[in-house]
Amino acid sequence: MAPCVRHTFYGVSVTRAASFATLDVVARTLRVELTAARARRGGAAPRVLDVGGGSGTWAVPLAADGCEVTVVDSSANALAVLRSRARESGVAAGVRAVQGDVDALADAVGDTEADLVLGHGLLEYVDDPAEACRAIARAAAPGGAVSLLVAGRFAAVLSRVVAGRLTEARQVLVDPCGRWGEGDPLRRRMDVEEIRTLVEAGGQLAVERVQGHRVLADLVPDGVLEHGGPSPDALAELEDVAAGTPPLRDMASKLHVLARRPD
Ligand SMILES: C[S@@+](CC[C@H](N)C(=O)[O-])C[C@H]1O[C@@H](n2cnc3c(N)ncnc32)[C@H](O)[C@@H]1O
């Protein structure tokens, strides 16, 4: 039986590579993609470029899963944490950290051809999300995949209502960028159609899937999975279905896009 979601993946217990793939719908999607990439490359390690990869939430488990990962991030501090995390997890050789901006991605990594390019939690912060998507697409090898995670607009509405912040909830709903006000640390949130349109607008990527990330997992009360309640596998199976089922999908706190650069 797989261990509990809440305490493993986000704790990045990378020595347990299996949990990376089993406990999270995005991780499972990436695992399938990387298995195919490995086969295309005759068994060689898949090349992953993690743009805005930060301190390695995704990069370190992916390196533990046998990928060659390059992280590009504008923050020197985040990269320092990444390097130390990678060292502690015994995967330093599989993780390259490069300080750079998505706006100048080619300057940071040259003419990369990655089997998988991640932009997780990045589009919410950049100046020009369309240009960021184009740069990410250019870094993918022909036939390679792009994985994007963005903050969902509707989940933010619900979380503000639950907190009693009704004015902010309304603002997230009506604001063109899905922001609750001037103090909002995110520059944008999106719904399914907005992210799909953005990714396809550059003409370099075809969206294969849009799914919700952690649609229901965070609603399970603390302790339920640990103390003889439903098994974490049951939660993973439920999450798998909910991730692709509107309107549940549309209300996820993060929306995941898997897109591909044509051969
Ligand atoms: C919310 S964190 C996401 C980190 C990681 N991808 C994850 O999913 O946990 C956003 C990261 O994007 C980086 N970032 C923001 N703007 C950037 C830019 N224009 N170019 C490259 N990295 C950027 C930040 O430094 C930060 O590490």
The ligand as an SDF file (V2000), in Angstrom:
LIG
                    3D

 27 29  0  0  0  0  0  0  0  0999 V2000
    6.2610   29.2090   -6.8910 C   0  0  0  0  0  0  0  0  0  0  0  0
    7.9230   28.8750   -7.2410 S   0  0  0  0  0  0  0  0  0  0  0  0
    7.7590   27.2920   -8.0420 C   0  0  0  0  0  0  0  0  0  0  0  0
    8.9390   26.4040   -7.7890 C   0  0  0  0  0  0  0  0  0  0  0  0
    8.8040   24.9910   -8.3720 C   0  0  0  0  0  0  0  0  0  0  0  0
    8.6830   25.0150   -9.8040 N   0  0  0  0  0  0  0  0  0  0  0  0
    7.6430   24.2620   -7.7560 C   0  0  0  0  0  0  0  0  0  0  0  0
    6.7110   23.8900   -8.4920 O   0  0  0  0  0  0  0  0  0  0  0  0
    7.6480   24.0380   -6.5480 O   0  0  0  0  0  0  0  0  0  0  0  0
    8.2780   29.9370   -8.6000 C   0  0  0  0  0  0  0  0  0  0  0  0
    9.7410   29.9380   -9.0000 C   0  0  0  0  0  0  0  0  0  0  0  0
    9.8730   30.6370  -10.2400 O   0  0  0  0  0  0  0  0  0  0  0  0
   11.0250   31.4370  -10.1790 C   0  0  0  0  0  0  0  0  0  0  0  0
   10.8430   32.5230  -11.1520 N   0  0  0  0  0  0  0  0  0  0  0  0
    9.9790   33.5620  -11.0870 C   0  0  0  0  0  0  0  0  0  0  0  0
   10.0720   34.3250  -12.1890 N   0  0  0  0  0  0  0  0  0  0  0  0
   11.0020   33.7560  -12.9810 C   0  0  0  0  0  0  0  0  0  0  0  0
   11.5410   34.0650  -14.2480 C   0  0  0  0  0  0  0  0  0  0  0  0
   11.1050   35.1500  -14.9370 N   0  0  0  0  0  0  0  0  0  0  0  0
   12.4740   33.2530  -14.7840 N   0  0  0  0  0  0  0  0  0  0  0  0
   12.9080   32.1590  -14.0960 C   0  0  0  0  0  0  0  0  0  0  0  0
   12.4480   31.8230  -12.8730 N   0  0  0  0  0  0  0  0  0  0  0  0
   11.5050   32.5950  -12.3220 C   0  0  0  0  0  0  0  0  0  0  0  0
   11.1070   31.8950   -8.7380 C   0  0  0  0  0  0  0  0  0  0  0  0
   12.4060   32.2800   -8.3790 O   0  0  0  0  0  0  0  0  0  0  0  0
   10.6380   30.6390   -8.0170 C   0  0  0  0  0  0  0  0  0  0  0  0
   11.7160   29.8050   -7.6610 O   0  0  0  0  0  0  0  0  0  0  0  0
  1  2  1  0
  2  3  1  0
  2 10  1  0
  3  4  1  0
  4  5  1  0
  5  6  1  0
  5  7  1  0
  7  8  2  0
  7  9  1  0
 10 11  1  0
 11 12  1  0
 11 26  1  0
 12 13  1  0
 13 14  1  0
 13 24  1  0
 14 15  1  0
 14 23  1  0
 15 16  2  0
 16 17  1  0
 17 18  1  0
 17 23  2  0
 18 19  1  0
 18 20  2  0
 20 21  1  0
 21 22  2  0
 22 23  1  0
 24 25  1  0
 24 26  1  0
 26 27  1  0
M  CHG  2   2   1   9  -1
M  END
$$$$
